[in-house]
Amino acid sequence: MKIAVCSTQSYDRQFLTEANREFAHELTFFDAHLNEETWRMVAGFPAVCVFVNDTLNTAVLTNLAEQGTRLIALRCAGFNNVDVQAASDLGLKVVRVPAYSPHSVAEHSVALMMALNRKIPRAYNRVRDGNFALEGLLGFELRGKTVGIIGTGRIGAAVAGILHGFGCRLIAYDPQPNAECLSLGVEYVSLQQLYAASDIITLHSPLNKQSLHLINAAAVAQMKRGVMLINTSRGGVIDTPAVIAGLKSCKIGYLGLDVYEQEGDLFFQDLSNQVIQDDMFERLLTFPNVLITGHQGFFTQEALTSIAQTTLQNISLFEKTGECQNQVTMELLR
Ligand code: NAI
């Protein structure tokens, strides 16, 4: 099948080309993000392969459908950047990669916790500068601390497994409790109870109507003073101004982010020679207790291999049968 691959980086080319030896699709790579300005570059391709920062709103989907596109193949799990209702109305199928080594994201979440707690970036810079003072580097033991996990699907459960090994007390909030977590001794509580009891709060829910700006001023007000907040899910789960206020008042003691609500204009590109125009993002960078990575939770050899294979397999299945078990349906939005 002829596939237009949007937002291509060198690693997308590498892993998709490698996996495509088995599938023999016709891949055309585009560096640009897909959006209302750029959709013409992929006009006429029956399948369009996209990533988290491509925009598939009604206008883009309508244009693509009119030009003959039949399939949108997401090479990621989240689908909040696709207007699924519009796609369904237009008869466009949307498929995704629901699971690809949840451990990659889980391990990155715990890496953020550890790096923030033991102040690894500051320590690294100090030692390189010949400064071996320990003042300001004091950490705490994870053993015995209460960690609140919001969203215990594949990634949240993998985080629970790792932190169980650290000897943490695990509590969680999820409308659908996970049997694997229950068997680890995770206690399901209300959001209010989770905010009040957690030393660390880690976010692993998808972005949906219920989770949009879940971490707002009211939520921060209920948290323990000095709480550590980790978000590797989607930027929109956090109301960033509320979290900045929480950092300024020292209510939030540590913030680790791999995602940011306005990341579409920043992440996955080298802007080191430009002036960053996003003042909120720049404010976040001024705090000594904030650690941000640019959406790299998924970025491991294992995950990229799995993403490339599942993406091309989804497309092959659609081509052969018109169906695919990894389809994004309206059901998933409920
Ligand atoms: P999953 O679908 O296995 O689990 C999501 C869980 O969240 C489910 O148990 C669901 O019941 C729960 N949930 C839904 N709405 C909720 C709410 N309002 N509050 C609390 N829980 C809620 O998804 P998975 O694979 O664990 O991924 C979670 C999210 O992580 C993805 O949706 C995606 O946004 C993000 N992600 C981030 C990556 C990164 O590189 N940083 C890579 C992959 C995923």
Residues whose N, C-alpha, C, O or C-beta is under 5 A from the ligand:
A	BS01	NAI	A77 G78 P98 V105 I150 G151 T152 G153 R154 I155 G156 Y173 D174 P175 Q176 H204 S205 P206 L207 Q210 S211 T232 S233 R234 D258 H295 Q296 G297 F298
